[in-house]
Amino acid sequence: MGKQHRNGNRSAPGIRWMFPATVLLLCMSLLLHQCSLYQATELPERRMATQMAIRWNQLALDLERHTMGFRPPVSARMFAYVEMAAYEASLPDMPDYVSMEKFVTGYQKPADKFAKDQFSLPASINAAYAQILRHFFSSAPKKILLEVDLQEQRFRQDMLANTPETMVNTSVVFGQKVADIVWEWSKTDKEGHNGHLYNYDHGYEPQTCEGCWQPTGEHASPALLPYWGRVRPFLPETQSIVFKEPLAFDKNPGSDFYAEAMEVFSVSQPLSKENLWIAEYWSDDHPGLTSSPAARWISIANQALEKSEAPFPLVMETYLKSAIALHDSGVSTWEAKYRFNVTRPETYIRKYIDPKWEPLHPTPSFPAYPSGHSAFGAAAAEVLSDALGQHFELADRTHEKRQEFAGTPRNYHSFGEMARENAASRVLLGVHYRMDCEEGMRLGKIIGLNAVALPLKRNEAAVY
């Protein structure tokens, strides 16, 4: 599966840096209005199930934003299991797709013996999403956790208007059972389970060498998830990726490492209005204010899938593959971060260039290389591009109502364009070197392509 994408030594994809303020104007020669990729010719039950999936993912984003401990790789892991539960709960209505039990060890799907026309797809996925979110967010604020129950009940009432109650009840039991089994399987991943409860490892001692990462800033925190690289990936290829070595540390002016730091320093003197917008627009690392950088791409998927009017099976496949790609990107980049332990730009610049320099936002409490933001974006962009097209136009409205920074929607020609700008934003923000972003995008692209190659369709899986 996906062997053509496993080579971790391919040249890194270029990042189109967004420094000039004139960049990013949309090409007006393209169509002003993009018609839907698909016609809404599905059965009403499937259209209802698609809307449920989108709404449940929107609620999951709210839960993730307001629940302590859901930092980037933890959130990515949560979404992978949530989307798996929803996908598995949909299989009785998707005979052309196979269970994830074919690809992962230790998971076994429940029996799905339903008489003809006795399975309610909306009832099953409604129950599965509600149940798996209750499992993952048991520590969420009560007010927002209550929204899970309320949304589940609202959707149930909608279904009962046109579906026999006995069919709804039977399908609810199945959806809940699927979610419970997925949850129990997630618990067998000892390193990742309940990761939101142990973000910072106070016992971890960073290496003490010149150029090695140390907690940075006036209010430095201990290392964030230093052992996350041991978390169980979904894709076997993730464990075979070969990391590209970072530039050798060098404090001398004129060296390659010094040049990387100077780029970060120079672009901040000062940031243009456009670059400030880009930097903050993609920061997505402020618990309680924004979702995590991984979850940002679920927000993008929500918007894109709703715009596309994609058929239900493609919606479920896209959510699952996107979340798996995000999860495995978190595992891979966190393994590399703590293997190479590269110092952050703030530490380097203040020691060797300008002792008073500060990044636009506080430096995260983990090593620089490679960039997790960049990996998440590149991985998700590969999945979304494969599902919806290489030139899918989207106005990202994730931060449309934010008042704390410029959340005005930005328009994009493709998911790849979004991923490149997302990566570039990390240098503009002052928390990453260019090499971090390039390696993050390279890793994310590999993982995204492997997720795309996951043969979920029955005819594909037959030769797996």
C-alpha positions in Angstrom: 0.0 0.0 0.0 1.3 3.4 -1.0 4.9 2.1 -1.5 5.5 4.7 -4.2 5.3 7.4 -1.5 7.4 5.8 1.2 10.8 7.2 0.3 11.6 9.7 3.0 14.6 11.0 1.1 12.8 12.8 -1.7 13.7 16.4 -2.3 11.6 18.7 -0.1 8.7 20.5 -1.8 9.3 24.2 -2.2 7.5 26.7 0.0 6.2 29.7 -1.8 7.0 32.4 0.7 4.5 35.2 1.2 6.7 38.0 2.3 5.9 40.7 -0.4 2.7 42.5 0.4 1.6 42.4 -3.2 1.4 38.6 -3.2 -1.9 36.7 -2.8 -4.3 38.7 -5.1 -6.7 36.3 -6.7 -6.5 35.8 -10.5 -9.7 37.3 -11.8 -9.6 35.4 -15.0 -10.9 32.3 -13.1 -14.6 31.7 -12.7 -16.2 34.0 -10.2 -18.5 31.3 -9.1 -17.5 27.6 -8.9 -20.3 25.2 -9.4 -20.6 22.3 -7.1 -18.4 19.3 -7.9 -21.4 17.0 -7.5 -25.1 17.2 -8.0 -27.3 16.5 -5.0 -28.8 13.3 -6.4 -28.4 11.2 -3.3 -31.1 9.8 -1.2 -32.3 12.2 1.5 -30.9 10.0 4.2 -27.4 10.3 2.8 -27.8 14.1 2.4 -29.0 14.3 6.0 -26.0 12.2 7.2 -23.6 14.5 5.4 -25.0 17.5 7.1 -24.8 15.7 10.4 -21.1 14.8 9.9 -20.3 18.5 9.1 -22.2 19.7 12.1 -20.7 17.2 14.4 -17.2 18.1 13.3 -18.0 21.8 13.9 -19.1 20.9 17.4 -15.9 18.8 17.9 -13.9 21.9 17.0 -15.7 23.9 19.7 -15.0 21.1 22.2 -11.4 20.9 21.2 -11.0 24.7 21.5 -12.4 24.9 25.0 -11.1 21.8 26.6 -7.7 21.9 28.4 -4.9 19.8 27.0 -5.9 19.4 23.4 -2.7 20.6 21.9 -1.8 19.9 18.2 -0.8 16.2 18.2 -3.4 15.3 20.9 -6.2 16.9 18.8 -5.0 15.2 15.7 -5.2 11.9 17.4 -8.7 12.6 18.8 -10.0 13.4 15.3 -8.5 10.3 13.8 -10.5 8.1 16.2 -13.6 10.2 16.0 -13.7 10.0 12.2 -13.0 6.3 12.4 -16.0 5.8 14.6 -18.2 7.7 12.2 -16.8 5.9 9.2 -17.3 2.4 10.8 -20.8 3.3 11.9 -21.6 4.1 8.2 -20.4 0.9 6.7 -23.8 -0.9 6.6 -24.9 1.8 4.1 -21.6 1.7 2.2 -21.2 -1.8 0.8 -18.4 -0.7 -1.5 -16.1 0.2 1.5 -14.2 -2.0 3.9 -13.6 -1.7 7.7 -10.5 -0.3 9.1 -10.0 -3.7 10.8 -8.2 -4.7 7.6 -5.5 -2.1 8.1 -4.9 -1.8 11.8 -4.0 -4.3 14.5 -6.3 -5.0 17.4 -9.6 -3.5 16.1 -12.5 -5.7 15.2 -15.7 -4.2 13.9 -19.1 -5.3 15.4 -21.4 -7.4 13.4 -23.8 -5.3 11.2 -26.6 -7.7 10.4 -29.5 -5.6 9.4 -32.5 -6.7 7.4 -33.1 -4.9 4.1 -34.3 -1.3 4.7 -33.9 -1.6 8.4 -30.7 0.4 8.9 -30.9 4.2 9.4 -27.7 5.8 8.4 -28.4 9.2 10.0 -29.3 7.5 13.3 -26.1 5.4 13.3 -23.6 8.2 12.7 -25.5 10.6 14.9 -25.1 8.1 17.8 -21.5 7.3 16.9 -20.3 10.9 16.8 -22.1 11.8 20.0 -20.8 8.7 21.9 -17.2 9.0 20.8 -17.1 12.7 21.6 -18.5 12.1 25.1 -15.6 9.6 25.5 -12.9 12.0 24.4 -14.2 15.1 26.0 -15.3 13.9 29.4 -13.2 16.7 30.9 -14.8 19.4 28.7 -16.6 22.3 30.4 -20.1 21.1 31.3 -21.8 23.8 29.3 -20.3 22.9 26.0 -20.4 19.1 26.7 -24.2 19.5 27.1 -24.3 20.6 23.5 -23.4 17.0 22.5 -26.5 15.7 24.2 -28.7 18.6 22.8 -27.4 18.2 19.2 -27.9 14.4 19.4 -31.5 14.9 20.5 -32.2 17.5 17.9 -31.0 15.3 15.1 -33.0 12.4 16.6 -36.2 14.4 16.5 -35.5 15.3 12.8 -35.1 11.6 11.9 -38.2 10.5 13.7 -40.3 12.7 11.5 -39.7 10.3 8.6 -38.2 7.1 10.1 -39.8 4.4 12.2 -38.7 4.7 15.8 -37.7 1.0 15.9 -35.3 1.5 13.0 -33.9 4.6 14.6 -33.4 2.8 18.0 -31.7 -0.3 16.4 -29.3 1.9 14.4 -28.5 4.1 17.5 -27.5 1.0 19.4 -25.2 0.0 16.5 -23.6 3.4 16.2 -23.0 3.6 20.0 -21.5 0.1 20.0 -19.1 1.1 17.2 -18.0 4.2 19.1 -17.5 2.2 22.2 -15.3 -0.4 20.4 -13.2 2.3 18.7 -12.8 4.0 22.1 -11.7 0.8 23.8 -9.2 0.2 20.9 -7.9 3.7 21.3 -7.1 3.0 24.9 -4.7 0.2 23.9 -2.4 2.9 22.6 -0.8 3.6 26.0 1.4 6.5 24.9 -1.5 8.4 23.3 -4.5 7.7 25.4 -5.6 10.6 27.5 -2.8 12.7 26.1 -4.7 15.9 27.0 -4.1 15.1 30.7 -0.3 15.1 30.5 0.8 17.8 28.0 3.9 18.9 29.8 6.6 16.5 31.2 8.2 18.1 34.2 10.6 15.1 34.5 12.0 15.5 31.0 15.5 17.0 30.9 16.4 18.6 27.5 19.9 18.0 26.2 22.4 20.7 27.3 24.6 21.4 24.3 25.3 24.4 22.1 22.4 24.7 19.7 20.1 22.2 21.6 16.6 23.3 22.4 15.8 24.6 25.9 12.4 26.0 27.1 12.3 29.6 25.9 10.8 32.9 27.1 10.0 34.7 30.3 7.3 32.1 31.2 8.9 29.0 29.7 7.0 25.8 30.1 8.4 22.2 30.4 8.7 20.1 27.3 5.4 19.5 25.5 4.8 15.8 24.8 8.5 14.7 24.5 7.5 11.1 23.9 4.7 11.5 21.5 6.8 9.9 18.8 6.0 6.6 20.4 2.2 7.0 19.9 0.7 4.3 17.6 0.3 5.5 14.0 -2.5 4.5 11.7 -0.3 4.1 8.6 2.5 1.5 8.8 4.6 3.6 6.3 4.8 6.4 8.9 7.3 4.4 10.9 9.5 3.9 7.8 10.0 7.6 7.0 13.5 8.8 6.9 14.0 12.3 8.3 16.2 14.8 6.6 19.0 16.1 8.9 18.7 19.8 9.9 21.5 22.2 9.2 24.4 21.8 11.5 24.3 24.4 14.3 26.7 27.3 13.7 26.7 30.6 15.5 29.1 32.3 13.1 27.9 35.1 10.7 27.9 33.8 7.2 27.1 30.2 8.1 23.9 28.5 6.7 22.4 28.3 10.2 23.1 31.9 10.9 21.4 32.8 7.5 18.3 30.9 8.6 18.1 32.9 11.8 18.8 36.2 9.9 15.9 35.5 7.6 13.5 35.3 10.6 15.0 38.4 12.1 15.0 40.5 8.9 11.5 39.8 7.9 10.3 41.0 11.3 11.9 44.5 10.9 8.9 45.2 10.8 6.3 42.8 9.4 4.2 44.3 6.6 0.5 44.5 7.1 0.0 41.6 4.8 2.6 39.4 6.5 1.2 40.3 9.9 -2.2 39.2 8.7 -0.8 35.9 7.4 1.2 35.2 10.5 -1.7 35.6 12.9 -4.3 34.1 10.5 -2.5 30.7 10.6 -1.1 30.8 14.2 -3.9 28.6 15.6 -2.1 27.8 18.8 -4.0 29.6 21.5 -6.0 27.3 23.7 -9.5 28.8 24.4 -9.2 31.3 21.6 -8.6 29.2 18.5 -8.6 25.5 17.7 -5.2 23.8 17.4 -3.1 23.8 14.2 -4.2 20.3 13.4 -7.9 21.0 14.0 -7.7 24.0 11.7 -7.6 21.6 8.8 -10.8 19.9 10.0 -12.3 23.3 9.8 -11.1 23.7 6.3 -12.4 20.2 5.4 -15.8 21.2 6.8 -16.0 24.2 4.6 -14.7 22.5 1.5 -17.0 19.4 1.9 -20.0 21.6 2.4 -19.2 23.7 -0.6 -18.5 20.7 -2.8 -21.8 18.9 -2.0 -19.7 15.7 -2.2 -21.6 12.4 -2.0 -21.8 10.9 1.5 -19.2 8.0 1.0 -16.6 10.5 -0.2 -17.3 12.8 2.7 -16.7 10.0 5.2 -13.6 8.8 3.4 -12.2 12.4 3.2 -12.8 13.0 6.9 -11.1 9.7 7.9 -8.1 10.0 5.6 -7.6 13.7 6.6 -7.7 12.9 10.3 -5.4 9.9 9.9 -2.9 12.1 7.9 -3.1 14.7 10.6 -2.5 12.2 13.4 0.4 10.5 11.8 2.0 13.8 10.9 1.9 14.7 14.6 3.5 11.4 15.6 6.2 11.7 12.9 7.1 15.4 13.5 7.2 15.0 17.3 9.5 12.1 17.0 11.8 14.2 14.8 11.6 17.3 17.1 12.9 15.5 20.1 15.4 13.5 18.1 17.2 16.6 16.6 16.4 19.0 19.5 17.0 22.1 17.4 17.0 25.5 19.2 14.2 27.9 18.5 14.8 31.2 16.6 14.1 33.3 19.6 16.9 31.6 21.6 19.4 31.9 18.7 18.5 35.5 17.7 18.6 36.9 21.2 22.0 35.2 21.9 23.8 35.9 18.6 22.0 38.7 16.7 19.8 41.0 18.9 19.3 40.4 22.7 16.1 42.4 22.7 14.4 40.7 19.8 11.0 39.0 20.4 8.8 36.8 18.1 5.3 38.1 17.3 3.8 35.4 19.5 5.4 33.3 22.4 7.6 30.5 21.3 6.1 27.0 21.7 7.6 24.8 24.3 9.2 22.1 22.1 12.0 21.9 19.6 11.9 23.7 16.3 12.7 21.2 13.7 10.6 20.2 11.8 7.5 22.4 11.9 4.3 20.6 13.0 2.1 23.3 11.5 3.8 22.7 8.1 3.4 19.0 8.3 -0.3 19.1 9.3 -1.1 21.5 6.4 0.8 19.6 3.8 -0.7 16.2 4.9 -4.3 17.4 4.9 -3.8 19.3 1.7 -2.8 16.1 -0.1 -6.0 14.3 1.1 -8.3 17.2 0.3 -6.8 17.8 -3.1 -7.2 14.2 -4.0 -10.8 14.2 -2.9 -12.0 17.5 -4.2 -9.5 18.6 -6.8 -6.1 20.2 -7.2 -7.6 23.6 -8.0 -10.5 23.8 -5.5 -11.2 27.4 -4.6 -12.1 28.3 -1.1 -12.6 31.3 1.1 -11.5 30.1 4.5 -13.8 31.5 7.1 -12.4 29.8 10.2 -11.6 33.1 11.9 -14.3 35.2 10.4 -15.8 36.4 13.7 -12.5 36.9 15.6 -11.9 40.4 16.9 -8.5 39.7 18.6 -6.7 39.6 15.2 -7.5 40.0 11.5 -9.8 37.1 10.9 -11.2 38.4 7.6 -11.6 35.4 5.3 -8.8 34.8 2.8 -9.3 33.4 -0.6 -7.3 30.5 -2.1 -7.0 28.7 -5.4 -6.1 25.4 -3.9 -5.4 23.4 -0.7 -1.7 23.4 -1.7 -1.7 27.2 -1.7 -3.2 27.2 1.7 -0.6 24.7 3.0 2.3 26.7 1.6 1.0 29.9 3.2 0.4 28.1 6.5 4.0 27.0 6.5 5.4 30.4 5.5 3.4 31.9 8.4 5.7 30.2 10.9 8.7 32.2 9.8 6.7 35.4 9.7 5.5 34.7 13.3 9.2 34.3 14.3 8.9 30.8 15.8 10.5 28.7 13.0 13.3 28.7 10.5 12.7 28.1 6.8 14.3 24.6 7.1 11.8 23.6 9.8 8.9 24.5 7.4 10.4 22.8 4.4 11.0 19.5 6.2 7.6 19.7 7.8 6.0 20.1 4.4 8.1 17.2 3.0 7.0 14.9 5.8 3.4 16.0 5.6 3.3 15.4 1.9 4.6 11.9 2.3 2.1 11.0 5.0 -0.7 12.7 3.1 0.0 10.7 0.0 0.1 7.5 2.0 -3.2 8.3 3.6 -4.6 9.0 0.1 -3.4 5.5 -0.9 -5.2 3.7 1.9 -7.5 1.4 -0.1 -10.8 1.8 1.7 -12.9 0.8 -1.4 -13.6 -2.9 -1.5 -12.2 -3.3 -5.1 -9.0 -1.6 -4.0 -8.7 -3.5 -0.7 -9.0 -6.8 -2.5 -5.5 -6.4 -3.8 -4.0 -4.9 -0.7 
